[in-house]
Structures are given as C-alpha cells and as structure tokens.
Amino acid sequence: MLNMDVKEIFDTSFCEVTKKLVKLELKKVCDEEGKEEDKADLLNKGYREAIETHGYINSIVICQFSDDLFRYIINAMNNGVTPSKEEVPLYLNEYINIACGHAVSRMNNLAGQASRLSIPSFYQEEEPLEDKWGVHSGRWLSYHTEIGRLHIFIKYSLQSENEEVG
Amino acid sequence: MEKTTLMVVDDSPFASKQIKDLVEENGYEVIGYAKNGEEGIRMYEELHPDIVIMDIIMPGIDGLETAEILLKKDPSATILMLSSLCDSGTLEEVKAIGLKYLIPKPWEDDVLLATLEMLRNRREEGK
C-alpha cells in the first residue's frame, strides 16, 4: 500500500481551501476530543453537507457546521450577502466539492489511479445521517475557528485494501 | 474592438459570479449561464459564445460529456474545463475529448485570465 495518510490529506485540503475561499483559518482540535456518542450525534442534526467518492478511494465525507460558521461561509462565498434560500445548498455544495476535490486529486496523483466525486447533498433538518449512510464508525477531523466549529467525518476504504478504515 | 463572449456552464452560483466579476473587468462579456449540461447545450446553440467555461462535476450529464456533445455539434467550439478534480487522470480525460486545458478550482485569477487570453488569441488566429 502506498504511504498515504488519507486523513492528513483531507485535513490539509480543508485548511487550504477554507483559507482560500472564505479567508478563514481552521485550527485543529485534538482528534479524539469528545465522546464517540456525542460525535456520532453530530451526524444527525444541524447544517451538514455530505459527499461520496468512488474509485480508488471509496469514501463518505460529512461536514457538520456550527450555525455561525454555516452563515459565515455562505455569506463569504456570496460577497458578504446572504444567498437566497434556494441557493444556500449550492454554496455549501461548492465548498465541500472543492475541498474534497482538492484532497482526492492529490490521492489520485499519488496512487496513479482514479477516484470520482458524487454530487454533494445538503441537510439542515434533524435528518439522521448515521443510518442513511451506514456510518457507525469513522474518523473525525474537528476544527475551531474565530467564527464557529466545523466537524468532518470521514469513512473510507482504498481499493487495494478491500476493507473499510474507520 | 468587440468583446470576446463567454458562456459559463456550472451548477455553482459561487463559481459563476466569481467568473463574471473577474472576466468582465478584463474585457470579456458573459452572455449566458447554464446550470447543467443539458441547459448548456441548448444555450450554446442559441448564443454561440466565443468561449465556453465548463465545470466537470454537475448534476445530470457531466461537463466532460457535455463538452464532447458540443464538440460533435460544433468542432470549432472553444471550451475551457474547470474542476475541483485536477489530477493527471482527469486531465487525460479532458485531452481524450480533444481539449487541452483544465483549470483547478479554486482557481488563481491570473491563471484563468492567461488561459482565456491564450484561447482568445488562438481563435483570432484561426479566423
């Protein structure tokens, strides 16, 4: 297997893309902070964005935004103006698409293989994603910013491994 | 001198607005936005823009397939691909349909403008 730290690649991509797109520094919170059940609950409520990758890396990535951070990102991406209700999901879709595309491109280049991204999905009601995506365990990246918090759930498997990593 | 006309095919209003703000300050005119490939094909036939800026990942038919259809209908179409996926494999797919340029999202403004300038010059030379 290639020497590739998937979680670190996602970490770098989210930090770089967030800085570039919305001029915000993501500061990583200790990876294992918080109880597992509290983290899993993050998948079930609040503003969330999910995207899948297929191919060399098969993964599900879910971002959970605090209310303040959610508003900041969509406004910042729309030149400081709150987008219409219909457009809000499109801004967050673009955010996760660019961040994950950045990460997947790096992994594809490292592996010399192809993975593709799905169309992202936006969730804001209390719709449980834990069961919808079959995500009972996975890896977490948690960040704080001067605006609010971002939690990223990643569950993946690499084609050559044929086993889930989580 | 007439402005070079552009059409943007991207489901993201963020990308469309950013492109419009950037290019219209630099001598281009955006004459149409399409939110997906199907709309892009219809709009191209109606507007005949000089250059199409096309995202790859979109709902429905993706940007690569849309570009392929446009090129079959109009082999002289000038298309610049944009994508968050910018690995060597994706670039190969872009080249396989006869296109040369793939700009990563988020793009650097000067890179996007320089590529548009090059495409504009090539169109002019080909006339």
Boltz contact constraints between the chains, C-beta under 6 A:
constraints:
  - contact:
      token1: [A, 20]
      token2: [B, 106]
      max_distance: 6.0
  - contact:
      token1: [A, 21]
      token2: [B, 106]
      max_distance: 6.0
  - contact:
      token1: [A, 77]
      token2: [B, 14]
      max_distance: 6.0
  - contact:
      token1: [A, 87]
      token2: [B, 13]
      max_distance: 6.0
  - contact:
      token1: [A, 90]
      token2: [B, 12]
      max_distance: 6.0
  - contact:
      token1: [A, 90]
      token2: [B, 13]
      max_distance: 6.0
  - contact:
      token1: [A, 91]
      token2: [B, 14]
      max_distance: 6.0
  - contact:
      token1: [A, 94]
      token2: [B, 12]
      max_distance: 6.0
  - contact:
      token1: [A, 94]
      token2: [B, 14]
      max_distance: 6.0
  - contact:
      token1: [A, 97]
      token2: [B, 84]
      max_distance: 6.0
  - contact:
      token1: [A, 98]
      token2: [B, 84]
      max_distance: 6.0
  - contact:
      token1: [A, 98]
      token2: [B, 105]
      max_distance: 6.0
  - contact:
      token1: [A, 98]
      token2: [B, 106]
      max_distance: 6.0
  - contact:
      token1: [A, 101]
      token2: [B, 84]
      max_distance: 6.0
  - contact:
      token1: [A, 101]
      token2: [B, 85]
      max_distance: 6.0
  - contact:
      token1: [A, 105]
      token2: [B, 85]
      max_distance: 6.0
  - contact:
      token1: [A, 105]
      token2: [B, 86]
      max_distance: 6.0
  - contact:
      token1: [A, 105]
      token2: [B, 87]
      max_distance: 6.0
  - contact:
      token1: [A, 108]
      token2: [B, 87]
      max_distance: 6.0
  - contact:
      token1: [A, 108]
      token2: [B, 89]
      max_distance: 6.0
  - contact:
      token1: [A, 109]
      token2: [B, 87]
      max_distance: 6.0
  - contact:
      token1: [A, 109]
      token2: [B, 88]
      max_distance: 6.0
  - contact:
      token1: [A, 114]
      token2: [B, 89]
      max_distance: 6.0
  - contact:
      token1: [A, 117]
      token2: [B, 57]
      max_distance: 6.0
  - contact:
      token1: [A, 119]
      token2: [B, 59]
      max_distance: 6.0
